Amino acid sequence: MDVFLVIFVCAIAAAAIAGNVRLLLHYQQPEDAEWRSSIGIKTVVVLSMTIAWLLNMLLPIDVRNSRPRPGPVDMDAVWQGGFVVLGVFLFAVVPATLFYSEVEGDDAVRSKRRYVLCHLGITLFFAVCAIGISFPFLADASLPVVRYTCDHWQGAHASFRPDQLAPHLCSSKRPAFLDIKVGFQVYLIAVLCFIGWFFFVIFGGIGLSAIPVDLVLAYVDRPRAIDEQTYRHRRRLLGEVAAALIRTAEAMREKDGSVSAKSGLFASRNKRAVRSDYNKFRRDVVLLEEEMERLSISKFHRGENPAVSLAKLVFGILCGVMSLMWVIHIIASVMVSHISPAIQIPVLDGIFAACESAGVYPLGVALFAVFTLYLLACTVYGCMKFGMRIFFFFSVHPMRARGTPLNSILFNVELVLVTSAAVVQFTQTAFQNYARLTSAEVIFSAQVKYVKFFSFFFEHNIFIYCLLAWCIAALVFLLVKPRDSSVFRWDAKADKRLGKILGAKSLDDSPLKKSRSDAAQEAQA
């Protein structure tokens, strides 16, 4: 038995559990800090994140188990079992917990158990039907093989090696395809990867560009010390915005009450409009809360701690380097190899392989974990960034230290789970040299890749090309318009947006004109 492999697996599991508990404690609200408060929801959060972490860390475990000699662990069964557990948490456990968190403490819902079971039943019905009904029809795979035509017999006295038999006995060979039907577990892996790729491309591509840019901007726009007059003026402006948001909330409540009882095409359109208005309202509330916090730091802490500001700049540069390394690796090791298979340019996988050959395997695993989990972080951040800019699709669920509700944490946990399958397949495809001779190579490169319904996307790396293109497009957009549509930039352009949120076309038509003129008179005095 490989003692190091056992210790390695236990260390990864312990680190995943400890890290996810620490993340939960860091992001949860103070009112949820009591360990007995919502213990079931917190348990699901930690278990779900641990499953996502472990699933993404199975590849280096598979590498250790396969090289330099085959290990005792049946990694094929581990991979399939891990994805089955992922599917259970993705379609059943986390949705049920999310439904429960919506009605927890809501006295208007009398039977919370019935509410959760009804909504969970509908979710499971569609999920089981979609996967179960499609499996008999879409589980066919076409594996590329080489067919030899042999017209000679091998005598017992011949002394050919096995690798010389085919060229000696067979006169011709041609490419062919072997049609097989994959098992349900492999088909489930293909479905989870296919679904996850859409979220990974859209949100992960944005996050790869947004995290470095926003961290550097956080350093540039860091709160600085202000005097009492400036503090009062800005607080008055934010008070006007808060009052406008309260009026907006009351108007939305009345509108929601008027359209909720109606049915029909126009009623559905009005309900979508109310939902879009609510998402925009949530975005403005998030921006207001962030600016209030910045204002408090500027006034009562005399600006942000220089160590925190410097840390944001350093992490922004490091994240920029990691995003650049991913882009270079995709171009050099995936795109070039796909266009010309004879050319192999190892980048990140060359670093991991060098650590393995140099006897510092744990260092290679640590680097693999950093680059892989960074992709999951980019997905979560990209989702929030997408919601801040394009708010009519879904509500914003930002992750803020000691200020994130449990239902927002569950939303991001569900996003991490649905993206994990695609990230696993992406890392196996991107690190083919590092993942050679592993069970992951057999599952993803020899089975999932050639399932007929998904083969066009997987064989031609369509999703990877889209990820790279979307990442570059997001970078260009963020460089042109780096900041969110905040109303709290203290300049003439911001005053126009501020007047807009207050219900006026410009600042001249809004109640803030008087506030600005009064502040100017006070400054002159």
Steps between C-alpha positions, in 0.01 A plus 500: 500500500620849412518662843566842349182471288291423810651793692461722195128419459431552871687832495299626201170398662593665831620816326177518296276468805703746708524750214126490426408541867729802513340644185154458648601674823661781301202576276194427715307781668555572872146386582585158355826473696344288775594141416152371582339750261400327173740213569345289222552769235858557613572126487372482142715802404817345642430153355415640155813713482711209626359277224586765241854536636561124519360441151739759355790348695438145377726549197830533697385207717438301181846598374663380822298177489601424139868595500770383527310171547126428530371562852242309707213749455236433234493856367247411232245419773607809699445730201158355422394500864617859543290621208195307623532672839544832318177439310311414821613820671446708187144386427370402845691599814593863424166589330307356796716701741455812287122458498501456877715810554247704301217421743697465822352752741220595257174472692298550181596146389315271738629161383868547426553128446230489234650806329845344488377157386282647224775715356760223538265253334461728198878546476571127525223419254652713225856389580418128509286521189763692305782260589302175523305542176800623300734222619364219274518726194810714554743265678659371180870569450710467187862425590771562235706186432736367232371203299765265359443269203711187555557236225789296643530230764758504775694178529589355838871517417498877426680724745321831461439724796135600567556851367634352171207266430259756356745657249621153390165320470264781406522654156293813566346710771239773503326712761164374620252548782383258765144564616433420866245598763651663808377423850261723689776638724708608200194653334423690822855636499455616139169673582641676808804616304287624212269700729788634707689627198238767425533647850878464497541675165267791579595566861851354512605696192381823662664415833840429344511862386291665773683379812840656415344820365271549799774431753723762342206742484428429867850626573458804275156588642591414859321708766704801605466726801241778464404799711174556685350723233558247222366223722176686569455589135547143378284360777223737394533380138487136604198575717320635195588184307381280788169688512461456123565127534239475776245665271601262223451201732152619597406551136626152411302345784180665376572396142579144604176478695301623201650255246543191720130413490469544123568243228557507127763623258502862613505395865806281437670791328423727794630241745829479307519879509450497877772236536737708289423809708568301817837383370591858415384606846720236661797623297444860614464387862831313478672808358346720770616266778851491355519879480368536855775269618761696303370825646520360853859386444596840359354688794546284811813303402670788319514298183571138422784321674809531275579131552153404368536731200844362419370143536227575244760629255730199554216249466376685194841461336522133600150428368591682181804275463287187556239615247777576249655157563164335432460693174854412388445135595171479307662647190827304515394165644139464384447701182839430341480129588147481360604662171826301472512192729871452430581827679493477880579815698470431872440805718323438831502122462875526438535664841292226667698226323830664602391500864405133470833397341701710746351321800300800624162354415313690778618831348354400163171405668490834683552690173235286330256578782571874480442519124194272507321656797577840348273402211214431744559835669494669158164336427342628822640850454409504132140414589483795740663728242255383234207569731630848584522596132210299348254492787187384314608133492526422871542664838843595633650276770831663598736328743598757762699438814270464804208625295372218276160338569490122502272485195756704301773262615285206385448665160875528450550144630257374236695696238827344616350150483357542150833641378724239667430231240604730214811616690605137554461421130678822406801426720522144365493633144741784570746279693501195274872439545466523879187279498643222281442135598228596748142384539393857428657469156302182433171654617525846346727454196382153393130497596340834594675679215346268237139478621328584171262767627783697667794401279487807274554729801754283681709375205543844344551681835214737418447598863870568557515729195187679624654535847812664359304731268258601777787566741671732249170675419432552872850641547449752219163602642639539852791709375256731318246508785680368807256602772147381566212733425524656840329827584763581759785643297537861609517676165269662246426175320409332826266786589300422188470134602418609854220721372375209290466267797322780686241518224631806314659533158795693636638642820343838421154342526576304819490591867878468509560827319427687818727263697787558259456879497477510880819298526675741260388801704624336819836434336532865392410620851 
